[in-house]
């Protein structure tokens, strides 16, 4: 399983919190790329509920990771 910023960003609008099955259902209904679906299928399914993409990919960059000052503009 590998995640890139482009792949993970496809799940930003997913119905969080969600289980693996709910995420797979969302990805399938939304027409999200096969790579995202394959990554979701590789998650261990222990009935875990994922609160956000950071639970799936801990290195997912947040707004704080970018050096853009919104107040400056």
Phi and psi in degrees as a GROMACS rama.xvg file:
@    title "Ramachandran Plot"
@    xaxis  label "Phi"
@    yaxis  label "Psi"
@TYPE xy
-137.641  144.472  UNK-2
-121.073  142.329  UNK-3
-122.01  166.086  UNK-4
-59.0054  -40.1394  UNK-5
-64.0156  -44.6157  UNK-6
-66.5799  -46.6131  UNK-7
-66.5065  -32.463  UNK-8
-65.1978  -20.2834  UNK-9
-65.6323  -20.2502  UNK-10
-98.5834  4.3404  UNK-11
-59.0775  -35.7608  UNK-12
-93.5654  10.51  UNK-13
-63.9177  156.699  UNK-14
-76.8856  78.4184  UNK-15
-76.9502  147.233  UNK-16
-67.5828  153.017  UNK-17
-151.023  153.369  UNK-18
-87.7124  172.888  UNK-19
-58.2809  -45.4229  UNK-20
-63.2611  -39.8799  UNK-21
-65.557  -38.7901  UNK-22
-67.0963  -40.4491  UNK-23
-64.2401  -41.4527  UNK-24
-62.2614  -45.3623  UNK-25
-60.5766  -46.9934  UNK-26
-62.8261  -40.7234  UNK-27
-67.0132  -47.8593  UNK-28
-66.5276  -29.8208  UNK-29
-85.9237  -7.78934  UNK-30
72.6381  29.0475  UNK-31
-69.9715  150.547  UNK-32
-55.4745  153.189  UNK-33
-59.4457  -33.8422  UNK-34
-60.8005  -40.3966  UNK-35
-65.9319  -44.735  UNK-36
-61.4884  -42.8877  UNK-37
-62.3707  -40.6936  UNK-38
-63.4837  -42.069  UNK-39
-64.7277  -38.1315  UNK-40
-63.9965  -27.6185  UNK-41
-80.1895  -9.91894  UNK-42
-64.1472  142.602  UNK-43
-70.0961  133.192  UNK-44
-107.252  97.3924  UNK-45
-116.289  25.6029  UNK-46
75.0066  12.9523  UNK-47
-67.3899  143.121  UNK-48
-103.691  125.617  UNK-49
-94.0026  127.664  UNK-50
-80.7734  -29.7274  UNK-51
-164.934  176.741  UNK-52
-61.5586  -26.6874  UNK-53
-64.6536  -24.9737  UNK-54
-71.5049  -27.0693  UNK-55
-90.2863  -43.6289  UNK-56
-128.798  91.527  UNK-57
-57.5632  -23.0781  UNK-58
-88.7338  8.82296  UNK-59
-60.4201  124.069  UNK-60
-70.2482  140.709  UNK-61
-105.984  176  UNK-62
-58.5059  -31.9139  UNK-63
-67.4997  -19.1725  UNK-64
-76.5712  -14.9346  UNK-65
-101.668  144.596  UNK-66
-93.6759  47.686  UNK-67
-107.377  121.89  UNK-68
-97.3073  103.439  UNK-69
-63.7256  -29.9657  UNK-70
-71.6536  -21.366  UNK-71
-71.6002  -23.9093  UNK-72
